[in-house]
Amino acid sequence: MGAEYFFLADINSCFCFPEKKQGLLERFTELEGARVIIVVKEVEGWYMAGVPDNNQRGARVPADTSDLTKEQFNAAIPKVFDSRIDCMIEILKLFDVNTAAGRNPSFQYFARRCGLLG
């Protein structure tokens, strides 16, 4: 492909990492296996994990977001946001990598692999 990238995917209903990764490599033949990263369970847990303690805007962030589902994420979106996407964009503006790594082992793995943590 000639560009630096990571391909992220939720594990969803797959039983294990290798099964999910193999399915993606078969579906997207241009992918390099080393660049595929599987998120446990859902990427919404990564978003929620990075919300700093001092900026939760009414949303209660669990100490561990590993098992956070899309439905739980959606239910936690404060009413001040017009949409789910608006909320996700605002989270990214204040996202704290170290906080996220402490709340979500899957994100911590990704952050270490990408050199985002010391």
Contacts in CASP RR format, 6 or more apart in sequence:
PFRMAT RR
TARGET T0000
AUTHOR 0000-0000-0000
METHOD contacts of the structure
MODEL  1
MGAEYFFLADINSCFCFPEKKQGLLERFTELEGARVIIVVKEVEGWYMAG
VPDNNQRGARVPADTSDLTKEQFNAAIPKVFDSRIDCMIEILKLFDVNTA
AGRNPSFQYFARRCGLLG
1 30 0 8 1.000
1 32 0 8 1.000
5 35 0 8 1.000
6 35 0 8 1.000
6 36 0 8 1.000
6 37 0 8 1.000
6 110 0 8 1.000
6 114 0 8 1.000
7 24 0 8 1.000
7 28 0 8 1.000
7 31 0 8 1.000
7 35 0 8 1.000
7 36 0 8 1.000
7 37 0 8 1.000
8 37 0 8 1.000
8 38 0 8 1.000
8 39 0 8 1.000
8 43 0 8 1.000
8 110 0 8 1.000
9 20 0 8 1.000
9 24 0 8 1.000
9 36 0 8 1.000
9 37 0 8 1.000
9 38 0 8 1.000
9 39 0 8 1.000
10 38 0 8 1.000
10 39 0 8 1.000
10 41 0 8 1.000
10 42 0 8 1.000
10 43 0 8 1.000
11 17 0 8 1.000
11 20 0 8 1.000
11 38 0 8 1.000
11 39 0 8 1.000
11 40 0 8 1.000
11 41 0 8 1.000
12 20 0 8 1.000
12 41 0 8 1.000
12 42 0 8 1.000
14 20 0 8 1.000
17 38 0 8 1.000
20 38 0 8 1.000
21 33 0 8 1.000
21 36 0 8 1.000
21 38 0 8 1.000
24 31 0 8 1.000
24 36 0 8 1.000
25 31 0 8 1.000
25 33 0 8 1.000
25 36 0 8 1.000
37 110 0 8 1.000
37 113 0 8 1.000
39 46 0 8 1.000
39 106 0 8 1.000
39 110 0 8 1.000
40 66 0 8 1.000
40 105 0 8 1.000
40 106 0 8 1.000
41 66 0 8 1.000
41 67 0 8 1.000
41 68 0 8 1.000
41 69 0 8 1.000
41 106 0 8 1.000
42 68 0 8 1.000
42 69 0 8 1.000
42 70 0 8 1.000
42 73 0 8 1.000
44 68 0 8 1.000
44 69 0 8 1.000
44 70 0 8 1.000
44 72 0 8 1.000
44 73 0 8 1.000
45 65 0 8 1.000
45 66 0 8 1.000
45 68 0 8 1.000
45 73 0 8 1.000
45 104 0 8 1.000
45 107 0 8 1.000
46 65 0 8 1.000
46 100 0 8 1.000
46 104 0 8 1.000
46 106 0 8 1.000
46 107 0 8 1.000
46 110 0 8 1.000
47 73 0 8 1.000
47 88 0 8 1.000
47 91 0 8 1.000
47 92 0 8 1.000
47 95 0 8 1.000
48 59 0 8 1.000
48 61 0 8 1.000
48 62 0 8 1.000
48 65 0 8 1.000
48 68 0 8 1.000
48 73 0 8 1.000
48 76 0 8 1.000
48 91 0 8 1.000
48 103 0 8 1.000
49 61 0 8 1.000
49 65 0 8 1.000
49 99 0 8 1.000
49 100 0 8 1.000
49 101 0 8 1.000
49 102 0 8 1.000
49 103 0 8 1.000
49 104 0 8 1.000
49 107 0 8 1.000
50 61 0 8 1.000
50 91 0 8 1.000
50 95 0 8 1.000
50 96 0 8 1.000
50 97 0 8 1.000
50 99 0 8 1.000
50 100 0 8 1.000
50 103 0 8 1.000
50 107 0 8 1.000
51 59 0 8 1.000
51 61 0 8 1.000
51 91 0 8 1.000
51 94 0 8 1.000
51 95 0 8 1.000
51 96 0 8 1.000
51 99 0 8 1.000
52 94 0 8 1.000
52 96 0 8 1.000
52 99 0 8 1.000
53 61 0 8 1.000
53 99 0 8 1.000
55 94 0 8 1.000
57 78 0 8 1.000
57 80 0 8 1.000
58 78 0 8 1.000
59 76 0 8 1.000
59 77 0 8 1.000
59 78 0 8 1.000
60 76 0 8 1.000
61 103 0 8 1.000
62 68 0 8 1.000
62 103 0 8 1.000
63 103 0 8 1.000
64 103 0 8 1.000
64 104 0 8 1.000
65 103 0 8 1.000
65 104 0 8 1.000
66 104 0 8 1.000
66 105 0 8 1.000
66 106 0 8 1.000
74 84 0 8 1.000
77 84 0 8 1.000
77 87 0 8 1.000
78 87 0 8 1.000
81 87 0 8 1.000
81 90 0 8 1.000
97 111 0 8 1.000
97 116 0 8 1.000
97 117 0 8 1.000
98 117 0 8 1.000
100 107 0 8 1.000
100 108 0 8 1.000
100 111 0 8 1.000
101 107 0 8 1.000
101 108 0 8 1.000
101 111 0 8 1.000
101 112 0 8 1.000
101 116 0 8 1.000
101 117 0 8 1.000
102 108 0 8 1.000
108 117 0 8 1.000
110 116 0 8 1.000
111 117 0 8 1.000
112 118 0 8 1.000
END
